[in-house]
Amino acid sequence: MTLTTGKRALITGASSGIGKATALAFAKTGVNLALVGRSLDKLEAVASAARQTGVEAKTYALDLAQVHVVPEKMAAIAADCGAIDILVNSAGMGYTGALSATPLPDWQKVIDLNLTSVFGCILAVLPTMHQRGSGTIINVASIAGQTPFPNWGAYSVSKAGLIALSKTLAAEESARGIRVTTICPGAVNTELWDSETVQHNFDRNAMLTPEIVAQSIVHTALLPTPAAIAELTLMPGGGAL
């Protein structure tokens, strides 16, 4: 892959899963990194691996579930690490359960992390992207946002909202040179399946790997400026699980 020196990507959820794989894939292309996640130790491990490729990698511990502080904290991160060329919103959570059995606090938690925190991150980087007249924003949604699955109600709604957010943002910002892409993967073999809020037993060997999703994200971000991918659906070879 062609080296892209001088660009910087800010990646949320960068300590594991798709975010981690995306960080390492960007590093191999020469893109500098700003990595955001809850665990500074895990972020530092990712950053250390990235630095071995010769890129700069900074780490920032932030709980994006605290949505009221996200715009301010992310703006400070963007100011500290320099101009952000690429924002990848990868942080998120899974949640299973019938809508009729979903407590309101659980619903709000899913919406806060999967949708509202993404909006806060976008607000933090838009001003400098406006100043430069360029930028790429990639939001990691899910096929569950396109075709809701039973017992994934809160999750499906959060991802459908994220798809709508991306489309609206693209319509508003394309004239300013800002590209917005939604990546909608099928099942991906990440730590999401080990979380307490997800109760499903699928064949994880049949899922996409984080590295495959990361390849798609990097390819999308590094397309020549006149080109843009509005939405990309990426499925396991065996179809939806």
N, C-alpha and C positions, 0 to 999 in steps of 0.2 A: 504494500500500500504506500502511496506517495506520502512523504513526510510533509507535515503542515506546521512549520515553525511559527511561533509568535502568537498563535491563537490560544485562548483560554476557555476551558469549559468548567462550569459550576454544576456539580452533580449532587443531588440529594439522595438519601438512602444509599450512600456510597460505601458503607461498611460491609455490605453483603449482597448476595443475589445479583439482580440485573444491574444495580448501581455500581457494585464492585467490578463486575465484568466489563461494564462500559468504561469505567475509569482506566482500567488496564488496557483496554483496546484503544482508547484515545491516546494513551501514553506511547503506544507503539507507533503512532502516526506523528509524534512530536508535538501534540497539543498539551499545554500546561494545564494544571488541574487545581480546582478548589473543591474540596471534598467535605460534604456536610452529612452528619449522622448523629445518633445519640451517644455512641461509644467512641470516645477519643482513642482508646487503645486499639480498637478494631480499625478505625480510620488510619491510624499511624502505620499499621501493618500494610494496608493497601497503598498508602503513600510511599512507604519504603520500597515496595515492589515497583511502583511506578517510576520512582526516582532512578532506579537502575537502568532505565531506558534513556536517561539524560534529561528528562523534563523536570520542571518545577512542580511540586505538589504541596499544597497547604491544606491543613485540616482544621475543621471547626465543629465543635460539639454543640448541637442544638436539637432540642426536642420539638419537632414541627407540629406536634399535637397541641402545643401551646400557641394556638393560632393568633391570639391577640398581640404576641410579640414578634411574629414571623416577619412582617414587612420591615420593621425597624432593624431586627437582628440580621436579616439577610441583606439589607442595604448596607449595613456596617461591614459585613463580610465582603460584599462586592467592592466596597471602597478600599478595603484593606488589601485585597489581592489584585486590584487593577481592573481594567475594562473586561467585562464578560462578553465573549463572542457567542458562546453557546450555553444555554441553560437546559439541563436535562432533569425533569421532575420525575424521579424514580421512586421516591419514598411512598409508602402506602401500607395498608394492612388488609388482610382478608377477614371475612366474617360470614358465618353460615347460620341459618335459622329462618324459620318461616316469619314473614312480616308480622303475622298476628301474635307471634311470641317474642318479638324484638322489643326490649325495653327502650324507652325514649333516650336514656343516657347512652346506651350502646349505639343506637342510631346516630346520635349526635357525634359520638366519637369517630365513627366511620366517615361521616360526611366531613368532619373537621380535618382529619388527616388526608383523606383521599381527594378532597376537592378544595376546601377552603384554604388549606395550607399552600396548595399549588397556586391559588390566586394571589396569596401573599408573596410568594416567591417571585411571581411574575411582576407584581407591582414594584418589587425591589430592583429589578434589572432594567425595566422599561425606560426610565429616564435617560440612562447613559446610552442605551441602544438608539433612542430617539436622537440624541446629540450626534451620534456617529452615522445615523441613517442606515444601520445594518444590525443584524443579529439573528440568531436561530434559537427557537424555543421548541423543545421536544417534550411532550407529555406522555408518560407511559400509562395507558388506560388498560383495556381488556376486551376480549370478545364478549364478556358478560355485559359490557356497556352497549353492545350492538344487539345482542340477543339475550335477554334476561333468562337466568336459570332459576328453577324453583329452589327455594331455601337459600338463595344467595341474594335476597332482596336488597338489603342495605348496601351491599357491595355493588350490585348491578346498578342501583340508582346513582351511587357515587361516581361510578365510571361512566355512566351515560351523561351525567352532568359534566364530567371532565371532557368528554368528546364535544359537548355543546360549547363549553368554555373555549376549547381550542378553535372550533370553527368560527365562533364570534370574534375571537381575538385575531384570527387570520384575516377576517373580513375588514377589521378596523385598522390593522397594522401593515398590511401588505404594501400599501402605497408609501409607507415610510421605510421600506426596505427590510422589514422584519418578517422572517419566515416562521410559520408555526406548523408543527407536525404532530399528529396523534399516532402513537404506535399502539396497536391493539393485538397483543399476543394471546394465543390460546394458553393452555396450561403450561407453566414453566416450573421446572424442578428447583425450587428455592425453599428457604426456611419458612415461607408463608404456610406451607403444609404442616409444619411442626408447631404452629402457634396455637395457643389455647382457644382462640376464637374461631378456628376452622376445624370442623369435624367431617372429614371425608377421607376415604381410603382408596385412592386411585393408584394405578401403576405408574410410579414416578419415572421408571425407565423409558416410558413411552412419551414423556413430556419433552418440550423444548428445553434446551439448556440455556442458562443465562448468557453464555458466550455467543450463542446463535442470535439471541435478541440484541446483544451488544453490537454485533457486526452490522445489523440492520440500522441501529441508531447511529453508529459512526458513519456508515455509508450515506445516510440521509443528511447528517450534519455537514458533511464535507463535499456535498454536491456543488458544482459551480454555481455562482451567485444567481444567474438568471433562472435556475431550476429550483423547484420546490415540490416536495411530496406532502400533500394535504393530510392523507390518512393511509396508514399501512397496516394491513391485517396479516399476522404471521401465525400460521397454524402448525401443530405437530403433523408429521407425515400421515399418521393414522387418523387424523381428524380430531374433533372435540372429544374430550374424555368424559 
